[in-house]
C-alpha cells in the first residue's frame, strides 16, 4: 500500500478514535461518581493526593478549574529527573505532547508541543513554543537553555496562549517558577556524582535579613568529563562531550505590608564545553540503524569543537494592592553571548561517498561557528486585575518588547583552522500588545472565560559579510510589520464537586521571520502564521481523591505555517510558508495512589500532524539518503512534502513513574522510584527518508534511596537510560549520513540535605 492509500485508511480510524475518546470524556464524570462512592468509605482513613495549584492563567488556581491542558512537574519528580546533570531536555517526553531536541547541545533547545515547533538552527530563529522563566519571556532560543534549579514548579500549557502571554505562543508555553525568598531559615544542598565524572551540585538558602526584606541565593554547578575519545591523531580537538555549566540566582523580596511587594531577581550563567558532536557516516545506508560496531565513546573528527556561553539578566516584579484591584509591573532584562564552533561534516576522510561503511567518512570538509554579540532583551508588562469577591473576575494590561543583536556565522578552513570568512546578521525586533481577560461564574457550577489581545510586531534585519560571493539575489535587508488580534473562549462545568468538564477555542499568532543571505542561499522570509485550536477535556478527582485524571481531545489548524528547509546539497537554511498544517490528538494524565506506599503517574498523547500544501516541494537530501516522498510531476529533482508529518513531531508520547515507599520502625524510609519516557519515530526534516527517520526511543531511570531524620537527609543511587538504548536523535543533511545521538546509560549516587 502506498503512502497516500495508507493515509486514507488511517484518517477515518483516527477520527473514530477521537470520537470514541470524546464520548469517553463526556461519560467519565458519571463513572467517576459511581466509582468513588463505594471506595469512599474504605479509603476514609487512607492518604489522598495533594491538591495541585497552577498559575497557567496568571492567577493561582486549582488545576481542575483551569479550562486548558496543563501539566505540572514539581517536588521529588522534578528532583529525580534533574539529578544526573542533564539540561532542560530532560523534560522531553515527560509531559504529554512535549518533545525537545537540539543540534547545539546544551545551549539551544528546540521545543515542540503537539508536534508544533521549529527546526531552524539560526540564532535569530523564532519558535512557536514560548518559555517563560519567573514571569519573563525568554525569546531568543539561546535564552531558553537556562538551567532548571531551585524551582517551585514547571508548568507545560498546551495549545495557543495568545491572550495572556507576550511572545510567540501559538503552540503553547513552558513556564518555570523559582522558589521565592521567605523569612524562614531554610535551604538545601544537593550533590550527585556518576559515570563520566558527571557531577551535579545544587543548593539554595534563604538569607537572614532584617525588617521587611528577605533574600534567597540559589546556585547550580554541573560538570562532565570529556568521555568521547577522538580517534583522529591529528585532530585539533582531543576528547569530547564534556562541559562545565554554572548558574546562579539571587532574589530579594521587599514586603512592608500586604498591599505592596517588590521581588528583584538577578541571575547568570557560564557554560564551557563541547558543541554538539556530529558523527559522519554513522547511519547504515538504506536503513535508520547505526552502523555495525558503532561505539558511542569514539568519534572521528579533525576540526575544532568548542562551546561557551555567558548570560546575565534581571527582573523587578512589583505588586500594589489598591483596594478592589491589584496592579503589577514586571520589568525584565536579558543578555546572552554564545559561541559554538564545530566540525559540521563530523569526519576526517573526504571525497569518498557511500556505500563505504566507515565512520568519519565525509563527502567534503565543513567547519563553522555561530556567535552573537550586542544582545539585549528588554521587556515591560503592566497588568491590573480585580481583587473583589463575586462572580466576575478580570485582568488586563500592556506588554512591551525590545530585542536586538548581531549573529555571526563564520566558516573555517579545516586544514589550517583559520577563519575563511563571516556573515553578520543584525536583527532588531520590537513589539507591543494590549490584552484583557474576563472570568464569569454564571452559576456555582458553570463558568465562562474569554480573552483578547492585540499585537504589533516589527523586525529590521540587515546582513553584512566578508564574502565577495554572498548571495544577494533577494537582498540583504528586510523590514516586517505585522499586527494581529487574538482571542480565546472557554467554559467549565462542574458535573460533580470532584469532576469538571471544559471546552476551549483559542487562536494564536507568530510574526514574520527573516533569515539573512548566505553564500549558498539568498535572503528568505516567512509571512505570519495563525493557528485556531479546539479542545475539550475532563479533570476529575475520584476514588476518594486517591486518583486524579485529566484528559483532552484537540484539533488545530495552522494557516501559512512557517517552515525551515534545513540542509540539502549546500546546507542552506531557507524559510518558507505552507498553506496550512493540521494537528489533532488525545492527551492523558493519570495519578493514582492504589496503596498508601505506592504512587503511580501515567501520561501519554497521540499527535497526528500533517503538512497540507500540494504545491510545496523540496530538492532531494544532500546526505545520500533514500527519499520516500513522490517526485513532483515533470521533475527529476523535487519531491512533494504534502501530507508529511511535521518534523520532530512524534505521533505517540508516553511516560510513567512509580514510587514505592518502605517505612522503617524508626520513622525513616526506604524507597524505589522508576521513571520511563517513550516517543515514537520522527522525521528529522520536512521530507521523508529512510535514513533520516529517527527510530522510536524509550529511556528509563531507576532510583533507590533512604530518607531519615524527618526527611532532612536523603541518599540515593540512580541509573539513567537503564536499557542503554542508543538512537540517532538528529542529523545533518548535506554530507555523508551525519548524525548525533542520545546519552548512553549512566550511573550515580546522590546526597541531599535540607536545613
Secondary structure, DSSP 8 states (H G I E B T S, - for coil): --HHHHHHHHHHHHHHHHHHHHHHHHHHHHHHHHHHHHHHHHHTTS------EE-TTSS-EEGGGSSS-EEEE-HHHHHHHTTTS--GGGGTTSSTTEEEE-SSGGG--EEEETTB-----STT---SEEEEETTEE--STTGGG----SEEEEEEEES--TTTS-S--SSEEEEEEE----SS--EEEEEEEEGGGEEEEEEEEEE---TTEEEEEEEEEEEE---BEE--TT-SS-SBS-EEEEEEEEEEEEEEETTEEEEEEEEEEEEEE-----BTT-B-TTSSSB-TT--TTEE---S--EEEEEEEEEEEEEEEEETTEEEEEEEEEEEEEEEEEEETT--SEES--TT---TTEESS--EEEEEEEEEEEEEEEEEEEE-S-SSEEEEEEEEEEEEEEEEEEEEE-TTT--EEEEEEEEEEEEEEEEEEEEEEESSSSEEEEEEEEEEEEEEEEEEEES-TT---TT-SEEEEEEEEEEEEEEEEEEEETTEEEEEEEEEEEE--EEE---SSS--EEE--EEEEEEEEEEEEEETTTTEEEEEEEEEEEEEEEEEEEEETTTTEEEEEEEEEEEEEEEEEEEEEEEETTEEEEEEEEEEEEEEE-TT-EEE--SSS--B-S-B-TT-SSEEE-TT---TT--SEEEEEEEEEEEE-TTS-EEEEEEEEEEE--EESSSS-BSTTEE--EEEEEEEEEEEETTTTEEEEEEEESTT----EEEEETTSSSEEEE----EEEEEEEEE-
